[in-house]
Amino acid sequence: MSDAMLLLMLGQAGVRRRFLTCPMKMVGSTISRAEKGDQDKESKEESILALLGIIGTILNLIVIIFVYIYTTL
């Protein structure tokens, strides 16, 4: 058995032991209307930023294509 395989097996055993011995508590949480409104606002902002990133990437690709065409002529 290779050393890498042995280390991988030991790491998996350590992780398994940590999950089995770690006590977990379930905590109920409620989201208020203000928090939900904030999450909706953040979600809209994130979608706008993602759209702007996609548009910027497309514009960069168009510029690269035009520069390539201009320099090869």
N, C-alpha and C positions, 0 to 999 in steps of 0.2 A: 504494500500500500504506500502511495506517495505521501510526502509530508503535507502537501497542500490538501489532500483528501482527509488526512488525519486532523488537520486544523479546522477544516470545514465541519467535520463531525463533532469536534469538541465545542465549536461555536454554537452549533445547533442545540446541543445538549444544554449549554449555558442559558441560551435564550428560552428554551422550553422550561427549565427549572425556574427562571425568573418569573415567567408568566404563571406558573403553577403556585408559587409561594407568595406572590404579591396579592395582598387582600385588596379587593376592589369594592367600592361603594357606588351604588346607583343614586344619582341625585336628580330629582325632577327639576325641570326649569320651565318657566313660562316666559313667553316673549310678549312684552307690552306693545301696545299699538304704536307708541313712539319709536321703539326699537325696530318694529317691523317696517315703519315708514322710512327709517334711516337705512335699513337693509335694502329696501326697494330703490331708494335714491342712489346708494352705492352701486347697486346692480346696474342701474341705468348709466351711471358714470363709467363703469367698467366696460359696458357694451359700446359706449361711444368711443372710449379710448381704444378699444380693440378694433373698431371700424376705422378709426383714424390711422392706426398702425398698419392695417391692411392696405388702405389707400396710399399711404406713404411708401410702402414696399412696392406696390405696383408702379407708382410714379418713378421710383428709383430704378426699377427694371427698364422702364421706357427710356429714361435718360441714358442708361448704360447701352441700350440697343442703338439709340441715335448716335452716341459718341463712337461706338464701334463702327457703325456705317460711315460716319464722317471721316474717321481716321483711316479706313480701308480704301476710300475712293481717291 
